[in-house]
Amino acid sequence: MSYLTIIGVGRGGIHTVNEMFRNGQGDKDVSFMVCDTDEVILLKSPVENKFLMVVNTDSEQLLTENTRQDFIQKTGGYGIVIFIAGMGGRSGRDLLPELISCCHALEIKTCCLVTSPFAFEGEVKIKIAEDTLFILRQCADSIVVVPNDIIQKADADLILANAFQKLHLIVAELCHELCFILTEPSYVSLELKDILNILRNSATNIIVTGYSKGENRIITSFENAIKSPFFQSYKIGEVDRIICSFQCSEQHQITMNEVEFIHEIMRTKIKEGVDFIWLAYFNSELNEEVKVTLFISIDK
């Protein structure tokens, strides 16, 4: 049984998990599950591990007791669950918190990777998303919110028909980065509890990535990461906790001299007292480039 599972809840979450499954992003450490109240939606998913949520309409506990017990049985043995869902509908607002509570009954750590509606989807959906985020902050260990409108900032010419598909790909990539640091061994030793502490629930959690090669590739890749549209509304001096994940090839490894650039980043770009962790990994897909992924938490 894998240590970490990614669960798509509702149609939006299921679409993203389907993309990850088709791209072969699961392995011995990461598995997938899809959950919905509509059996037809589940049957269309290529993911084998499906869970039909049965709703009890006349109870404060929306999922039936049998559904809760079946879900607890399915998730028993996992160490971490990443839930992926949209926040504009009932699945995210009403059912996702109940699934999280089932995980916590088993002392499973939970992280929610959720999307907020496009502005054009209307005030009703936006209000549901705001209510959902408030509820999730009370129960999930960590939340990363991806605003759908970020797609327009990243690609203003993107046609509407492709917008949601593009969004699913972005969320899938963010989830992949999160899974990487939670499951892959870093050659800079760090305990999992320290990583989870950085990713604990904050007002804002952001994941951004940058690449660079050549001279000053460490600092340049860091600067490219914070130029991401996801970080556009913030300043690096405002962050409260940060994980800095560096990846390189074994042929072009990070040198001790380059480690000094990491300390320069800490001294010059991040405010004093910030909880800063850096990790280093080998990535066979890279050549001369360094890849930097930042997991940023802001409390206010």
C-alpha positions as CSV (number, residue, x, y, z in Angstrom):
1,M,0.0,0.0,0.0
2,S,1.3,3.5,-0.9
3,Y,2.1,6.0,1.9
4,L,0.4,8.9,0.2
5,T,-2.8,9.0,-1.8
6,I,-4.3,11.7,-3.9
7,I,-8.1,11.9,-3.8
8,G,-10.2,13.8,-6.4
9,V,-13.5,15.0,-4.9
10,G,-16.3,16.1,-7.2
11,R,-16.0,16.7,-10.9
12,G,-13.2,19.3,-10.8
13,G,-11.0,17.2,-8.5
14,I,-11.7,14.0,-10.5
15,H,-10.7,15.7,-13.8
16,T,-7.3,16.7,-12.2
17,V,-6.7,13.3,-10.8
18,N,-7.6,11.7,-14.1
19,E,-4.9,13.9,-15.8
20,M,-2.3,12.8,-13.2
21,F,-3.3,9.1,-13.6
22,R,-3.1,9.3,-17.4
23,N,0.3,10.9,-17.2
24,G,1.6,8.0,-15.1
25,Q,2.3,10.2,-12.0
26,G,1.4,7.4,-9.5
27,D,4.0,4.9,-8.3
28,K,4.7,2.7,-5.3
29,D,4.6,5.8,-3.0
30,V,1.6,7.6,-4.5
31,S,-1.8,6.2,-5.4
32,F,-5.1,7.7,-6.6
33,M,-8.8,7.6,-5.6
34,V,-11.8,9.4,-7.0
35,C,-15.0,10.3,-5.0
36,D,-18.3,11.6,-6.1
37,T,-22.0,11.2,-5.4
38,D,-22.7,10.4,-9.1
39,E,-21.8,6.9,-10.1
40,V,-21.7,7.8,-13.8
41,I,-18.9,10.3,-13.2
42,L,-16.9,7.6,-11.3
43,L,-17.4,5.1,-14.1
44,K,-15.9,7.5,-16.7
45,S,-12.7,7.8,-14.6
46,P,-9.7,5.6,-15.6
47,V,-8.7,5.5,-11.9
48,E,-9.5,2.1,-10.5
49,N,-10.0,3.1,-6.9
50,K,-13.5,4.7,-6.9
51,F,-15.6,5.7,-4.0
52,L,-19.3,6.5,-4.2
53,M,-20.5,8.9,-1.6
54,V,-24.0,8.3,-0.4
55,V,-25.7,11.4,1.1
56,N,-28.0,11.4,4.1
57,T,-30.3,14.4,3.4
58,D,-32.1,14.4,6.7
59,S,-29.0,14.6,9.0
60,E,-26.4,17.1,10.0
61,Q,-23.9,14.5,9.1
62,L,-24.4,14.5,5.3
63,L,-22.6,11.3,4.5
64,T,-24.4,8.2,5.7
65,E,-22.7,6.3,8.5
66,N,-22.0,3.3,6.2
67,T,-20.3,5.7,3.7
68,R,-18.1,7.2,6.5
69,Q,-17.1,3.7,7.7
70,D,-16.4,2.5,4.2
71,F,-14.2,5.5,3.5
72,I,-12.3,5.0,6.8
73,Q,-11.7,1.4,5.8
74,K,-10.5,2.5,2.3
75,T,-8.0,5.1,3.7
76,G,-6.7,3.1,6.7
77,G,-3.0,2.7,6.3
78,Y,-2.2,5.9,4.5
79,G,0.1,8.4,6.1
80,I,-0.9,11.5,4.1
81,V,-4.0,12.3,2.0
82,I,-4.0,15.1,-0.6
83,F,-7.5,16.1,-1.5
84,I,-8.1,17.9,-4.8
85,A,-11.4,19.7,-5.3
86,G,-13.2,22.8,-6.6
87,M,-14.7,25.1,-4.1
88,G,-17.7,26.4,-6.0
89,G,-20.1,23.5,-5.3
90,R,-21.5,21.2,-2.8
91,S,-18.8,18.5,-2.9
92,G,-16.2,20.9,-1.7
93,R,-18.3,22.8,0.8
94,D,-20.3,20.0,2.4
95,L,-18.8,16.6,1.7
96,L,-15.0,17.3,1.7
97,P,-14.9,18.4,5.3
98,E,-16.5,15.1,6.3
99,L,-13.9,13.1,4.4
100,I,-11.2,15.1,6.1
101,S,-12.7,14.3,9.5
102,C,-12.6,10.5,8.6
103,C,-8.9,10.8,7.9
104,H,-8.3,12.6,11.1
105,A,-10.0,9.8,13.0
106,L,-7.2,7.6,11.6
107,E,-4.5,10.3,12.4
108,I,-3.8,10.8,8.7
109,K,-2.3,14.1,7.7
110,T,-4.4,16.0,5.2
111,C,-3.6,18.7,2.6
112,C,-6.3,20.3,0.4
113,L,-5.3,21.5,-3.1
114,V,-8.4,23.5,-4.1
115,T,-9.5,25.9,-6.8
116,S,-11.6,29.0,-6.4
117,P,-14.1,29.9,-9.2
118,F,-13.5,32.3,-12.1
119,A,-15.0,35.7,-11.6
120,F,-17.4,35.1,-14.5
121,E,-18.9,32.1,-12.7
122,G,-21.0,34.5,-10.6
123,E,-21.4,35.7,-7.0
124,V,-23.2,32.6,-5.8
125,K,-20.3,30.3,-6.6
126,I,-17.8,32.8,-5.3
127,K,-19.7,33.0,-2.0
128,I,-19.9,29.2,-1.8
129,A,-16.1,29.1,-2.3
130,E,-15.5,31.7,0.5
131,D,-17.7,29.6,2.9
132,T,-15.9,26.4,1.8
133,L,-12.4,28.0,2.5
134,F,-13.5,29.1,6.0
135,I,-14.8,25.6,6.8
136,L,-11.6,23.8,5.4
137,R,-9.3,26.0,7.4
138,Q,-11.0,24.6,10.5
139,C,-10.3,21.0,9.6
140,A,-7.5,20.4,7.1
141,D,-3.9,20.4,8.2
142,S,-2.9,22.5,5.1
143,I,-4.6,24.2,2.2
144,V,-3.2,25.4,-1.1
145,V,-5.7,27.6,-3.1
146,V,-5.4,28.0,-6.8
147,P,-7.5,30.9,-8.1
148,N,-9.0,30.0,-11.4
149,D,-8.5,33.6,-12.6
150,I,-4.7,33.0,-12.5
151,I,-5.1,31.3,-15.9
152,Q,-6.0,34.6,-17.5
153,K,-2.9,36.3,-15.9
154,A,-0.7,33.5,-17.2
155,D,-2.2,33.4,-20.7
156,A,-4.5,36.3,-21.6
157,D,-5.1,34.8,-25.1
158,L,-6.2,31.4,-23.8
159,I,-9.6,30.5,-25.3
160,L,-12.5,29.7,-23.0
161,A,-12.9,26.1,-24.2
162,N,-9.4,25.3,-23.1
163,A,-9.4,27.2,-19.8
164,F,-10.6,24.5,-17.5
165,Q,-8.4,21.9,-19.1
166,K,-5.4,24.2,-18.6
167,L,-6.4,24.7,-15.0
168,H,-6.5,20.9,-14.4
169,L,-3.0,20.6,-15.8
170,I,-1.7,23.4,-13.5
171,V,-3.2,21.9,-10.4
172,A,-1.9,18.4,-11.4
173,E,1.6,19.9,-11.7
174,L,1.4,21.6,-8.3
175,C,0.2,18.4,-6.8
176,H,3.1,16.6,-8.4
177,E,5.6,19.0,-6.8
178,L,4.0,18.6,-3.4
179,C,4.1,14.8,-3.7
180,F,7.8,14.9,-4.7
181,I,9.0,16.5,-1.5
182,L,6.7,14.4,0.6
183,T,7.9,11.1,-0.9
184,E,11.3,11.5,-2.5
185,P,14.4,11.2,-0.3
186,S,16.4,14.4,-0.2
187,Y,20.2,14.1,0.1
188,V,19.9,17.0,2.5
189,S,18.4,15.1,5.5
190,L,15.1,16.4,6.9
191,E,12.3,14.7,8.8
192,L,8.8,14.6,7.3
193,K,7.3,16.3,10.4
194,D,9.5,19.4,9.6
195,I,8.2,19.6,6.1
196,L,4.6,19.2,7.3
197,N,5.2,22.0,9.9
198,I,6.1,24.4,7.1
199,L,3.0,23.4,5.2
200,R,0.6,23.7,8.2
201,N,-2.5,25.7,7.8
202,S,-1.9,29.4,7.0
203,A,-3.9,32.2,5.5
204,T,-2.0,31.6,2.2
205,N,0.0,28.7,0.9
206,I,1.7,29.1,-2.5
207,I,3.7,26.7,-4.7
208,V,5.9,28.2,-7.5
209,T,8.7,26.9,-9.7
210,G,11.7,28.4,-11.5
211,Y,14.5,27.1,-13.7
212,S,17.9,28.4,-14.7
213,K,21.3,27.3,-15.9
214,G,24.8,28.8,-16.2
215,E,26.3,31.3,-13.9
216,N,24.3,32.2,-10.8
217,R,21.8,29.5,-11.7
218,I,20.8,29.1,-8.0
219,I,19.7,32.8,-7.5
220,T,18.3,33.2,-11.0
221,S,16.1,30.1,-10.6
222,F,14.9,31.4,-7.3
223,E,14.1,34.8,-8.8
224,N,12.3,33.1,-11.8
225,A,10.1,31.2,-9.3
226,I,8.9,34.3,-7.5
227,K,8.0,35.9,-10.8
228,S,5.2,33.4,-11.2
229,P,1.7,34.7,-11.6
230,F,0.8,32.7,-8.5
231,F,3.1,35.0,-6.4
232,Q,2.3,38.2,-8.2
233,S,0.2,39.7,-5.4
234,Y,2.9,39.1,-2.7
235,K,6.5,40.1,-1.8
236,I,9.1,37.6,-0.8
237,G,9.8,39.7,2.3
238,E,6.3,39.0,3.5
239,V,6.6,35.2,3.8
240,D,6.5,33.5,7.2
241,R,7.7,30.0,6.3
242,I,9.3,28.6,3.2
243,I,10.6,25.3,1.8
244,C,13.1,25.8,-1.0
245,S,13.5,22.6,-3.0
246,F,16.5,22.5,-5.4
247,Q,16.8,19.9,-8.1
248,C,19.7,19.1,-10.3
249,S,21.1,16.3,-12.5
250,E,23.8,14.0,-11.2
251,Q,26.0,15.2,-14.1
252,H,25.7,18.9,-13.1
253,Q,25.4,18.8,-9.3
254,I,25.0,21.7,-7.0
255,T,28.5,22.7,-5.7
256,M,29.5,23.9,-2.3
257,N,30.2,27.3,-3.8
258,E,26.6,27.4,-5.0
259,V,25.4,26.5,-1.5
260,E,26.7,30.0,-0.5
261,F,24.2,31.5,-2.9
262,I,21.4,29.7,-1.0
263,H,22.6,31.4,2.2
264,E,22.7,34.7,0.3
265,I,19.0,34.2,-0.6
266,M,18.3,33.8,3.1
267,R,20.3,36.9,4.1
268,T,19.1,39.3,1.4
269,K,15.6,38.3,0.2
270,I,13.8,36.8,3.2
271,K,12.9,38.6,6.4
272,E,14.7,37.7,9.7
273,G,13.2,35.0,11.7
274,V,11.5,33.2,8.8
275,D,11.3,29.4,9.2
276,F,13.4,28.5,6.1
277,I,14.1,24.9,5.0
278,W,16.0,24.0,1.9
279,L,16.1,20.5,0.3
280,A,18.2,19.1,-2.5
281,Y,17.3,16.3,-4.9
282,F,18.6,14.6,-8.1
283,N,16.3,14.8,-11.1
284,S,17.3,12.7,-14.2
285,E,15.1,14.9,-16.4
286,L,17.4,17.9,-15.9
287,N,20.7,18.6,-17.6
288,E,22.6,21.8,-16.8
289,E,19.5,23.4,-15.3
290,V,18.7,23.8,-11.7
291,K,15.0,23.6,-10.8
292,V,13.8,25.5,-7.7
293,T,10.3,24.9,-6.2
294,L,9.2,27.2,-3.4
295,F,6.5,26.1,-0.9
296,I,5.5,29.4,0.7
297,S,3.3,30.1,3.7
298,I,2.0,33.5,4.7
299,D,0.1,33.9,7.9
300,K,-1.7,37.2,7.2
